Amino acid sequence: MATMKPDLEKRMKEAIAAVNSHNIEKFLSFSTNDIFSENLATGVVNHGKGESRKYFKQLFTAIPDFKIEPTLFFASGNHQCMEYVASGTPKGELPGGISATGKSFSIRCVSVSELREGKTCRASLYYDLSTMLKQLGVLPPLPKK
């Protein structure tokens, strides 16, 4: 991972640990009360900690083994970017209405965040939803040549 300021590195590691342990309150402690977050792949938008809490509760309930593994992180000014691999096996309906199929997924994601006074005030999540849906068996795989 890229070299970064020790306080940002500590914050990032604590936030990842919170996600991987499904500690929603700890994860939300890194956000402002008016956090705006959007999942560009599914179109799900959350305004404030209340909606974000509901989103993560649904996500962690649907995917009890959900975890992320960072591959790249960098920050510049009041913005930060993290690339990571998200994985798990959905057991229930995902945020955005995707039903469980019993199959696992492992996808590369990018999260771009804006900070205000050291906390995330805006977060945008990008990933290839079609790859995830193919892995889950919701979409057919591409034909082999």
C-alpha positions as a Python dict, from the first residue, in 0.01 Angstrom:
ca = {
    (1, 'M'): (0, 0, 0),
    (2, 'A'): (114, 355, -64),
    (3, 'T'): (285, 555, 208),
    (4, 'M'): (49, 793, 386),
    (5, 'K'): (22, 1008, 694),
    (6, 'P'): (19, 794, 1010),
    (7, 'D'): (-319, 934, 1127),
    (8, 'L'): (-485, 850, 792),
    (9, 'E'): (-330, 504, 791),
    (10, 'K'): (-457, 441, 1146),
    (11, 'R'): (-804, 571, 1054),
    (12, 'M'): (-817, 354, 742),
    (13, 'K'): (-710, 39, 931),
    (14, 'E'): (-966, 104, 1206),
    (15, 'A'): (-1245, 164, 951),
    (16, 'I'): (-1158, -157, 762),
    (17, 'A'): (-1151, -353, 1090),
    (18, 'A'): (-1494, -208, 1176),
    (19, 'V'): (-1637, -317, 841),
    (20, 'N'): (-1483, -664, 864),
    (21, 'S'): (-1617, -714, 1219),
    (22, 'H'): (-1954, -568, 1111),
    (23, 'N'): (-1927, -301, 1381),
    (24, 'I'): (-2160, -46, 1225),
    (25, 'E'): (-2135, 212, 1505),
    (26, 'K'): (-1755, 207, 1500),
    (27, 'F'): (-1756, 243, 1120),
    (28, 'L'): (-2005, 532, 1136),
    (29, 'S'): (-1789, 707, 1397),
    (30, 'F'): (-1557, 795, 1106),
    (31, 'S'): (-1842, 983, 931),
    (32, 'T'): (-2013, 1316, 981),
    (33, 'N'): (-2377, 1311, 1094),
    (34, 'D'): (-2485, 1437, 751),
    (35, 'I'): (-2283, 1179, 553),
    (36, 'F'): (-2396, 1144, 192),
    (37, 'S'): (-2308, 805, 44),
    (38, 'E'): (-2395, 651, -287),
    (39, 'N'): (-2350, 310, -441),
    (40, 'L'): (-2316, 395, -809),
    (41, 'A'): (-2362, 34, -919),
    (42, 'T'): (-2704, -15, -758),
    (43, 'G'): (-2820, 345, -734),
    (44, 'V'): (-2869, 322, -356),
    (45, 'V'): (-2818, 663, -191),
    (46, 'N'): (-2801, 724, 183),
    (47, 'H'): (-2843, 1061, 356),
    (48, 'G'): (-2713, 1077, 712),
    (49, 'K'): (-2600, 821, 963),
    (50, 'G'): (-2952, 683, 1011),
    (51, 'E'): (-2990, 573, 648),
    (52, 'S'): (-2628, 453, 639),
    (53, 'R'): (-2685, 246, 954),
    (54, 'K'): (-2992, 84, 794),
    (55, 'Y'): (-2794, 12, 474),
    (56, 'F'): (-2506, -157, 658),
    (57, 'K'): (-2740, -353, 882),
    (58, 'Q'): (-2913, -492, 572),
    (59, 'L'): (-2578, -558, 401),
    (60, 'F'): (-2425, -743, 698),
    (61, 'T'): (-2747, -939, 762),
    (62, 'A'): (-2765, -1040, 395),
    (63, 'I'): (-2393, -1127, 377),
    (64, 'P'): (-2284, -1260, 718),
    (65, 'D'): (-1930, -1327, 592),
    (66, 'F'): (-1888, -992, 411),
    (67, 'K'): (-1534, -860, 423),
    (68, 'I'): (-1304, -621, 240),
    (69, 'E'): (-934, -647, 168),
    (70, 'P'): (-764, -321, 67),
    (71, 'T'): (-523, -326, -225),
    (72, 'L'): (-453, 47, -266),
    (73, 'F'): (-515, 364, -66),
    (74, 'F'): (-414, 723, -120),
    (75, 'A'): (-518, 1064, 1),
    (76, 'S'): (-480, 1417, -132),
    (77, 'G'): (-608, 1722, 48),
    (78, 'N'): (-956, 1644, 180),
    (79, 'H'): (-1012, 1344, -49),
    (80, 'Q'): (-914, 981, -18),
    (81, 'C'): (-948, 682, -244),
    (82, 'M'): (-934, 312, -163),
    (83, 'E'): (-934, 14, -396),
    (84, 'Y'): (-1028, -314, -232),
    (85, 'V'): (-1169, -658, -291),
    (86, 'A'): (-1513, -718, -138),
    (87, 'S'): (-1630, -1076, -91),
    (88, 'G'): (-1896, -1288, 71),
    (89, 'T'): (-2187, -1525, 23),
    (90, 'P'): (-2530, -1360, 34),
    (91, 'K'): (-2784, -1541, 252),
    (92, 'G'): (-3057, -1277, 216),
    (93, 'E'): (-3167, -985, -3),
    (94, 'L'): (-2897, -728, -69),
    (95, 'P'): (-2945, -350, -60),
    (96, 'G'): (-3083, -265, -403),
    (97, 'G'): (-3308, -573, -413),
    (98, 'I'): (-3067, -846, -528),
    (99, 'S'): (-3184, -1188, -405),
    (100, 'A'): (-2955, -1450, -251),
    (101, 'T'): (-2850, -1739, -474),
    (102, 'G'): (-2621, -1928, -237),
    (103, 'K'): (-2318, -1842, -451),
    (104, 'S'): (-2020, -1633, -343),
    (105, 'F'): (-1871, -1323, -499),
    (106, 'S'): (-1533, -1152, -496),
    (107, 'I'): (-1517, -818, -675),
    (108, 'R'): (-1283, -523, -701),
    (109, 'C'): (-1427, -197, -573),
    (110, 'V'): (-1320, 166, -547),
    (111, 'S'): (-1443, 407, -282),
    (112, 'V'): (-1381, 780, -318),
    (113, 'S'): (-1442, 991, -9),
    (114, 'E'): (-1444, 1355, 86),
    (115, 'L'): (-1340, 1453, 440),
    (116, 'R'): (-1459, 1737, 657),
    (117, 'E'): (-1272, 1797, 983),
    (118, 'G'): (-1120, 1449, 962),
    (119, 'K'): (-1448, 1264, 902),
    (120, 'T'): (-1608, 1133, 584),
    (121, 'C'): (-1887, 1362, 467),
    (122, 'R'): (-1933, 1210, 121),
    (123, 'A'): (-1855, 864, -13),
    (124, 'S'): (-1902, 718, -359),
    (125, 'L'): (-1866, 344, -425),
    (126, 'Y'): (-1784, 209, -770),
    (127, 'Y'): (-1775, -154, -887),
    (128, 'D'): (-1885, -367, -1179),
    (129, 'L'): (-2230, -492, -1078),
    (130, 'S'): (-2255, -722, -1380),
    (131, 'T'): (-1943, -912, -1267),
    (132, 'M'): (-2095, -957, -922),
    (133, 'L'): (-2429, -1071, -1066),
    (134, 'K'): (-2252, -1322, -1293),
    (135, 'Q'): (-2061, -1463, -997),
    (136, 'L'): (-2387, -1489, -799),
    (137, 'G'): (-2558, -1667, -1090),
    (138, 'V'): (-2815, -1390, -1141),
    (139, 'L'): (-2678, -1311, -1488),
    (140, 'P'): (-2543, -1572, -1727),
    (141, 'P'): (-2167, -1574, -1785),
    (142, 'L'): (-2036, -1434, -2111),
    (143, 'P'): (-2023, -1695, -2388),
    (144, 'K'): (-1684, -1860, -2430),
    (145, 'K'): (-1517, -1822, -2766),
}
